[in-house]
Amino acid sequence: MSSDIRHFLVKKLKQNNARYRRVFLTMQAQQAEEILKRGLVEPNDFALQCNAFLDKMKHSSSFDLVKSIKKFITAFLQDADNPMPIEQQVEKIRVFILDTAAAIAKHPLWRGENAEELDITSEALERYVMHKIHKAAYSPKREDDQRKDCEFSYKVRSLKFVTPEHLDIKNGPLNERAFQLASEHISELSAYRSPRDKVTCLMNCCTIICNLLNDDSDGTVRGADDLLPMVIFVVIKAQPQTWWSDIRFIQRFRNPQKLSSEAGYYLTQMMGAVAFIEKADAKSFNIDEDEFARLSSHSLSRLSPDPIRSQSSVAEQLNDTKTDQEHSLKIGHEDAASGLAEDEPVVVQKFLESKLEELTIGELGHLLEGYKVLAAFYQEHKKNEA
């Protein structure tokens, strides 16, 4: 909003002009949205970048590569009933992706690609493989991920009473919108199957908070020390049900080199939030123990009679919904790498039962991206039928 326009609207506001007041508030909201969303990355944007990788995998000369990928995926899923220790599983996946990425870099189809393009290809390979083996790799039953999901979900529900003031978060006009947007990205974690996409959700959450911290247009002075309290509040606000499984999935299967720098810093903040919430008590919020017990009890009173069993059931349903891995991988044909595109519509599942009046402004962008993915999927399907 330019200074001239602002000056004009402020003048009209002083005249108590209702029409210009609405215009001014609308423009303010739009400007705030732009500030908070600066630097965000949509996971679906990378899904579209993967098309080059998928197209080359359809070429007959990629027969051996596709055969190797299919063999690995099939063996991994078959071994799920008699799994190896998680550490060996992680190492096996990591070695396969590294070896396959090296083979791709030497393949004639990828000859001439620069380092950045090969990096995108390697990322596309990781994303594709993890989509296919998600059912066996995500929240494995031999680990205690689901139990911790239930315990953490129960704990954050008991803290629903927590306000920014409880965490000494400085008040500001952009706070409420920022926390809403950031919590939406936390809620989206379970909709994605690849560790890269889940990291993108976490980074978007923290980017929104950092944009809030860096904005001083409202005269509020904030610093780096305010980041963790805000992350804690956003996690509580999002009320995640499979938080532990999602974080562990990232830690186990995301390329370690990609968890350095900014991504690693934000993941550390998230783990700090987990540690705080797990141990949170009355002293954590500077309130009386009796008051803490009363507020926690009131928050939990909205739960089902058996919250742990209820949460476990929800987690299992989410896992079953997200991990249908029955797509075949046809060697050397157009379906050789089509599974990735087929996985995408899960992103918009949360909108299937939504009503128009329930949608927020922040969700419109995600709805549009989901529509684009579905449209691209439809066009690809029609092209294959032709």
C-alpha positions as CSV (number, residue, x, y, z in Angstrom):
1,M,0.0,0.0,0.0
2,S,1.6,3.3,-1.1
3,S,2.0,6.2,1.4
4,D,-0.3,8.4,-0.8
5,I,-3.1,5.8,-0.7
6,R,-2.7,5.2,3.0
7,H,-2.8,8.9,3.7
8,F,-6.0,9.3,1.6
9,L,-7.7,6.4,3.4
10,V,-6.6,7.5,6.9
11,K,-8.1,11.0,6.1
12,K,-11.4,9.3,5.1
13,L,-11.3,7.2,8.2
14,K,-11.1,10.3,10.4
15,Q,-14.2,11.4,8.6
16,N,-15.8,8.2,9.8
17,N,-16.5,7.0,6.3
18,A,-17.7,3.4,6.5
19,R,-17.0,2.6,2.9
20,Y,-13.4,3.7,3.1
21,R,-13.0,2.0,6.4
22,R,-13.9,-1.4,4.8
23,V,-11.5,-0.7,2.0
24,F,-8.7,0.2,4.3
25,L,-9.2,-2.8,6.5
26,T,-9.3,-5.1,3.5
27,M,-6.0,-3.7,2.1
28,Q,-4.5,-3.9,5.5
29,A,-5.4,-7.6,5.7
30,Q,-4.0,-8.3,2.2
31,Q,-0.8,-6.5,3.1
32,A,-0.5,-8.5,6.3
33,E,-1.1,-11.7,4.4
34,E,1.7,-10.8,1.9
35,I,4.1,-10.1,4.7
36,L,3.4,-13.4,6.5
37,K,3.5,-15.6,3.4
38,R,6.8,-14.1,2.1
39,G,9.1,-16.9,1.1
40,L,6.7,-19.8,1.5
41,V,7.1,-22.9,-0.7
42,E,4.2,-25.2,-1.8
43,P,5.1,-28.9,-1.7
44,N,3.0,-29.3,-4.8
45,D,5.3,-27.0,-6.7
46,F,8.1,-29.5,-6.4
47,A,5.7,-32.3,-7.4
48,L,5.3,-30.5,-10.7
49,Q,9.1,-30.2,-11.0
50,C,9.3,-34.0,-10.8
51,N,7.6,-34.4,-14.1
52,A,11.0,-34.3,-16.0
53,F,12.2,-37.2,-13.9
54,L,9.0,-39.2,-14.5
55,D,9.0,-38.5,-18.2
56,K,12.5,-39.8,-18.6
57,M,11.7,-42.9,-16.6
58,K,9.1,-43.7,-19.3
59,H,11.8,-43.9,-22.0
60,S,12.7,-47.4,-23.1
61,S,16.4,-46.8,-22.4
62,S,15.6,-46.4,-18.7
63,F,14.5,-50.0,-18.5
64,D,17.3,-51.1,-16.2
65,L,16.8,-48.2,-13.8
66,V,13.1,-48.7,-13.5
67,K,13.6,-52.4,-13.1
68,S,16.0,-51.8,-10.2
69,I,13.6,-49.3,-8.5
70,K,10.7,-51.6,-8.9
71,K,12.7,-54.6,-7.5
72,F,13.7,-52.5,-4.4
73,I,10.2,-51.3,-3.7
74,T,8.7,-54.7,-4.1
75,A,11.3,-56.4,-1.8
76,F,10.9,-53.6,0.8
77,L,7.2,-54.0,1.0
78,Q,7.4,-57.8,1.1
79,D,9.9,-57.5,4.0
80,A,7.5,-55.4,6.0
81,D,5.9,-58.4,7.6
82,N,9.3,-59.5,8.9
83,P,11.1,-56.2,9.2
84,M,14.8,-55.5,9.9
85,P,15.8,-53.2,12.7
86,I,14.9,-49.6,11.9
87,E,18.6,-48.5,11.8
88,Q,19.3,-51.1,9.1
89,Q,16.1,-50.1,7.2
90,V,17.1,-46.5,7.1
91,E,20.6,-47.3,5.9
92,K,19.3,-49.7,3.2
93,I,17.0,-46.9,1.8
94,R,19.7,-44.3,2.0
95,V,22.3,-46.5,0.2
96,F,19.8,-47.4,-2.5
97,I,18.8,-43.8,-3.2
98,L,22.4,-42.7,-3.3
99,D,23.5,-45.5,-5.6
100,T,20.6,-45.1,-7.9
101,A,21.1,-41.3,-8.1
102,A,24.7,-41.9,-9.0
103,A,23.6,-44.3,-11.8
104,I,21.1,-41.8,-13.1
105,A,23.8,-39.1,-13.3
106,K,25.8,-41.3,-15.6
107,H,22.8,-42.3,-17.7
108,P,22.7,-40.9,-21.3
109,L,19.2,-39.5,-20.6
110,W,20.6,-37.2,-17.9
111,R,23.8,-36.4,-19.7
112,G,24.4,-32.6,-19.8
113,E,22.4,-31.8,-16.7
114,N,24.1,-29.4,-14.3
115,A,24.5,-30.0,-10.6
116,E,21.3,-28.2,-9.7
117,E,19.3,-30.3,-12.2
118,L,20.8,-33.5,-10.9
119,D,20.0,-32.5,-7.4
120,I,16.4,-32.1,-8.3
121,T,16.5,-35.5,-10.0
122,S,17.9,-37.0,-6.8
123,E,15.2,-35.3,-4.8
124,A,12.5,-36.6,-7.2
125,L,13.9,-40.1,-6.8
126,E,13.8,-39.9,-3.0
127,R,10.3,-38.5,-3.2
128,Y,9.1,-41.3,-5.5
129,V,10.6,-44.2,-3.6
130,M,9.4,-42.9,-0.2
131,H,5.9,-42.5,-1.6
132,K,5.9,-46.1,-2.7
133,I,7.3,-47.6,0.5
134,H,5.5,-45.2,2.9
135,K,3.2,-47.9,4.2
136,A,6.1,-49.9,5.5
137,A,8.4,-47.0,6.5
138,Y,6.0,-44.7,8.3
139,S,5.3,-45.3,12.0
140,P,6.5,-48.9,11.9
141,K,4.7,-51.1,14.4
142,R,7.9,-52.4,16.0
143,E,8.7,-48.9,17.1
144,D,6.7,-47.0,19.7
145,D,5.8,-44.1,17.3
146,Q,2.0,-44.7,17.5
147,R,2.1,-44.9,21.3
148,K,4.0,-41.6,21.4
149,D,1.6,-40.1,18.9
150,C,-1.3,-40.9,21.3
151,E,0.6,-39.6,24.4
152,F,1.6,-36.3,22.7
153,S,-1.8,-35.8,21.2
154,Y,-3.4,-36.3,24.6
155,K,-0.9,-33.8,26.1
156,V,-1.5,-31.0,23.6
157,R,-5.2,-31.5,24.0
158,S,-4.7,-30.9,27.8
159,L,-3.0,-27.6,26.9
160,K,-5.7,-26.2,24.7
161,F,-6.2,-23.5,27.3
162,V,-2.8,-22.0,26.7
163,T,-2.7,-18.5,25.3
164,P,0.2,-16.4,23.9
165,E,0.3,-14.6,27.3
166,H,1.1,-17.9,29.0
167,L,4.3,-18.1,27.0
168,D,5.2,-14.4,27.3
169,I,4.6,-13.8,23.6
170,K,4.4,-10.2,22.9
171,N,1.0,-9.1,21.5
172,G,0.7,-7.7,18.0
173,P,-2.0,-7.1,15.4
174,L,-0.5,-9.8,13.1
175,N,-0.1,-12.5,15.7
176,E,-3.5,-14.1,15.4
177,R,-3.3,-14.4,11.6
178,A,0.3,-15.6,11.7
179,F,-0.5,-18.3,14.3
180,Q,-3.5,-19.5,12.3
181,L,-1.5,-19.7,9.0
182,A,1.5,-21.4,10.7
183,S,-0.8,-24.0,12.5
184,E,-2.4,-24.9,9.1
185,H,1.0,-26.0,7.8
186,I,1.5,-28.2,10.9
187,S,-1.9,-29.7,10.3
188,E,-0.9,-30.6,6.7
189,L,2.1,-32.7,7.7
190,S,0.1,-36.0,7.8
191,A,-1.2,-35.3,4.2
192,Y,2.2,-35.8,2.7
193,R,4.1,-39.0,2.2
194,S,7.7,-37.9,1.5
195,P,10.1,-36.6,4.1
196,R,11.0,-33.7,1.8
197,D,7.3,-32.5,1.6
198,K,6.9,-32.8,5.4
199,V,10.1,-30.7,5.9
200,T,8.6,-28.1,3.6
201,C,5.5,-27.9,5.8
202,L,7.7,-27.4,8.9
203,M,9.8,-24.8,7.1
204,N,6.7,-22.9,6.0
205,C,5.4,-22.9,9.5
206,C,8.7,-21.4,10.9
207,T,9.0,-19.0,7.9
208,I,5.6,-17.4,8.8
209,I,6.7,-17.0,12.4
210,C,10.1,-15.5,11.3
211,N,8.2,-13.1,9.0
212,L,6.2,-12.1,12.0
213,L,9.3,-11.6,14.1
214,N,11.0,-9.5,11.4
215,D,8.0,-7.3,10.9
216,D,8.2,-4.1,13.0
217,S,5.4,-2.1,11.2
218,D,3.2,-2.3,14.3
219,G,6.0,-1.0,16.5
220,T,6.4,-4.4,18.3
221,V,10.0,-5.3,19.0
222,R,10.7,-9.0,18.7
223,G,13.8,-11.1,18.7
224,A,15.2,-14.6,18.0
225,D,14.3,-15.6,21.6
226,D,10.6,-15.3,20.7
227,L,10.8,-18.0,18.0
228,L,10.6,-21.1,20.2
229,P,7.7,-19.8,22.4
230,M,5.8,-19.1,19.2
231,V,6.5,-22.5,17.7
232,I,5.3,-24.1,21.0
233,F,2.1,-22.1,20.8
234,V,1.5,-23.0,17.1
235,V,2.0,-26.7,17.8
236,I,-0.5,-26.6,20.6
237,K,-2.9,-24.6,18.5
238,A,-2.6,-27.1,15.6
239,Q,-3.4,-30.1,17.9
240,P,-1.5,-32.6,15.7
241,Q,-2.5,-36.3,16.0
242,T,0.5,-38.0,14.4
243,W,3.2,-35.4,15.3
244,W,5.7,-37.9,16.7
245,S,5.4,-40.2,13.7
246,D,5.9,-37.3,11.2
247,I,8.9,-35.9,13.0
248,R,10.6,-39.4,13.3
249,F,9.8,-40.1,9.6
250,I,11.7,-36.9,8.7
251,Q,14.6,-37.7,11.0
252,R,15.0,-41.2,9.7
253,F,14.5,-40.8,6.0
254,R,15.3,-37.3,4.9
255,N,18.7,-36.9,3.3
256,P,20.9,-35.7,6.2
257,Q,22.7,-33.3,3.9
258,K,19.3,-31.6,3.3
259,L,18.8,-31.2,7.1
260,S,21.6,-28.8,7.5
261,S,21.4,-25.0,7.6
262,E,17.9,-23.6,7.7
263,A,15.9,-26.8,7.5
264,G,18.0,-28.3,10.4
265,Y,17.6,-25.2,12.5
266,Y,13.8,-25.2,12.1
267,L,13.6,-29.0,12.8
268,T,15.6,-28.3,16.0
269,Q,13.1,-25.7,17.0
270,M,10.3,-28.2,16.5
271,M,12.0,-30.8,18.6
272,G,12.5,-28.1,21.3
273,A,8.7,-27.5,21.2
274,V,8.1,-31.2,21.6
275,A,10.4,-31.4,24.6
276,F,8.7,-28.4,26.2
277,I,5.2,-29.7,25.6
278,E,5.9,-33.2,26.9
279,K,7.2,-31.8,30.2
280,A,4.9,-28.9,30.5
281,D,3.4,-28.3,33.9
282,A,2.1,-25.3,36.0
283,K,5.5,-23.8,36.4
284,S,6.0,-23.8,32.6
285,F,3.2,-21.2,32.3
286,N,3.8,-19.4,35.6
287,I,0.3,-20.3,37.0
288,D,-0.9,-22.0,40.2
289,E,-0.9,-25.8,40.2
290,D,-4.5,-26.0,41.1
291,E,-5.4,-23.6,38.3
292,F,-3.3,-25.6,35.9
293,A,-5.1,-28.8,36.9
294,R,-8.5,-27.2,36.5
295,L,-7.7,-25.8,33.1
296,S,-6.2,-29.1,31.9
297,S,-9.1,-31.0,33.2
298,H,-11.5,-28.7,31.4
299,S,-9.6,-29.1,28.1
300,L,-9.6,-32.8,28.4
301,S,-13.3,-33.0,29.3
302,R,-14.1,-32.5,25.6
303,L,-12.3,-35.8,24.8
304,S,-13.9,-39.1,24.3
305,P,-14.2,-41.4,27.4
306,D,-11.1,-43.3,26.2
307,P,-8.8,-40.7,24.7
308,I,-5.7,-42.8,24.2
309,R,-7.7,-45.5,22.3
310,S,-9.5,-42.8,20.4
311,Q,-6.3,-41.2,19.3
312,S,-4.7,-44.5,18.4
313,S,-7.7,-45.3,16.2
314,V,-7.4,-41.9,14.5
315,A,-3.7,-42.4,13.9
316,E,-4.3,-45.8,12.4
317,Q,-7.0,-44.5,10.1
318,L,-4.8,-41.7,8.9
319,N,-2.0,-44.1,8.3
320,D,-4.2,-46.5,6.3
321,T,-5.7,-43.6,4.3
322,K,-2.3,-42.1,3.4
323,T,-0.5,-45.3,2.5
324,D,-2.3,-47.2,-0.3
325,Q,0.7,-48.5,-2.1
326,E,-0.9,-50.9,-4.5
327,H,0.0,-49.1,-7.7
328,S,2.0,-51.2,-10.1
329,L,5.3,-50.1,-11.7
330,K,5.3,-51.2,-15.4
331,I,8.7,-51.4,-16.9
332,G,9.4,-49.3,-19.9
333,H,5.9,-48.0,-20.4
334,E,4.0,-44.8,-19.7
335,D,2.9,-46.1,-16.3
336,A,6.5,-46.7,-15.2
337,A,6.6,-43.6,-13.0
338,S,3.0,-42.6,-12.9
339,G,2.5,-43.5,-9.2
340,L,3.8,-40.2,-8.0
341,A,1.2,-38.3,-9.8
342,E,-1.5,-40.7,-8.6
343,D,-0.5,-40.1,-5.0
344,E,-1.0,-36.3,-5.1
345,P,-4.8,-36.0,-4.6
346,V,-4.4,-36.9,-0.9
347,V,-3.3,-33.3,-0.4
348,V,-6.9,-32.0,-1.0
349,Q,-8.7,-34.7,1.0
350,K,-9.2,-32.4,3.9
351,F,-11.4,-30.2,1.7
352,L,-13.8,-33.1,0.6
353,E,-16.2,-32.5,3.4
354,S,-15.5,-28.7,4.0
355,K,-18.3,-26.2,3.7
356,L,-17.8,-22.8,2.0
357,E,-18.3,-20.8,5.1
358,E,-15.7,-23.0,6.9
359,L,-12.9,-22.1,4.5
360,T,-10.3,-19.5,5.6
361,I,-8.5,-17.1,3.3
362,G,-5.3,-18.9,4.1
363,E,-6.7,-22.2,2.8
364,L,-7.7,-20.8,-0.6
365,G,-4.1,-21.0,-1.8
366,H,-3.8,-24.7,-0.8
367,L,-7.2,-25.4,-2.4
368,L,-6.0,-23.8,-5.7
369,E,-2.8,-25.8,-5.6
370,G,-4.7,-29.0,-5.0
371,Y,-7.0,-28.2,-7.9
372,K,-3.9,-27.7,-10.2
373,V,-2.6,-31.1,-9.2
374,L,-5.9,-32.8,-9.9
375,A,-6.2,-31.0,-13.2
376,A,-2.7,-32.1,-14.2
377,F,-3.5,-35.6,-13.1
378,Y,-6.7,-35.6,-15.2
379,Q,-4.9,-34.3,-18.3
380,E,-2.1,-36.9,-17.9
381,H,-4.8,-39.6,-17.5
382,K,-6.6,-38.4,-20.7
383,K,-3.3,-38.3,-22.6
384,N,-2.5,-41.9,-21.6
385,E,-6.0,-43.0,-22.7
386,A,-5.6,-41.4,-26.2
